[in-house]
């Protein structure tokens, strides 16, 4: 993904929406719509959005697996504590 996304004004969308949609589809990059020179929304190809969702789900699963592995390791090494509240996690009981 490019560091500098394509941008268009809200008026460009009103006047040339098809050109903007085609740009998003062709480049597979988001097109950021500016309102009063500030980013407002982004237009992205639907297939790219689905791919991004799939990547996010995969990353979340990897994160969960990593957390489970850390839990198992900590449990095996006896580093777990019993907490009755979040405050116990900040200042564990002795």
N, C-alpha and C positions, 0 to 999 in steps of 0.2 A: 504494500500500500504506500502510496506517495505521502511524503510528509506534508506537502502543501495541497490540500484538496481543491478541486475545482469549485468555484463559487459563482453563483448567479444571484441577481436581485429578485425580489418578489415580483416585480414588474416583468422581468424576463420570463418568469413562469406563466404569468397571465398572457403574454404575447406569443411566446414560443415554447410552450410546454412540451411539445413533441420533440423538439431539438434537445431539450434538457433531458428528457427521458431517454432518448437515443444515446446521448453522451454517457449517462449512467450505465446503460446496458453495454455499450461498446467498450468502455474503459474498465468496467467491473469495479469502479471506484465510486464512493459516495460523492454526490454533488450537494454542496451546502448552500442553502437558500438564505440570503441575507435580507433582513428587514431593518431599515434604518441603519444600514452598515454593520449590523450585529448578526451573528449566526442565529438562525431561528429553528430551522429543521434541516434534515438531510434526506435526499432521495437516493435510494440504493436499489440495485437490481435485486429482484426477489430471490433468484438462485443464490446470489452472493449472501443475502441475509440468511437463508437456510444454511449455507455453509458456515457462516459465522456462528450461528446457533449451535450447530453440531460441534464445532471446535470448542465452544464454551462448555458444552455438556461434557466433552471428553476431558477438558482441563479440570472441571469440577470433580469428575470421577477419580482422576489421578490424585487430586488433593485429598479426597476422602480416603483413598487407599493409603496414602502417606500418613494421614492422621491415625488410621487404625494400626498401621505398623509401629508408629511411635508409641501408641497406647500399649500395645503388646510388649514392646521393649521395656517401657517404664514399669509395667506391671511385673514383668519377670525380674527386673532389677530392684523391685520394692520401692520405687520412687513415687508411688501414688499416695495421695492423701484423701481423707474423707472430709468433704466440705458440706457444711449445713447452709452456707450462703456464699454469695460472691465475695463478701468481706473475708471469709476464710481463705480464699485463694490469694488475696492480697497479703494477708498476715496470717499464715498457717498456725494452727494450734500446735503446742509442744507436748 
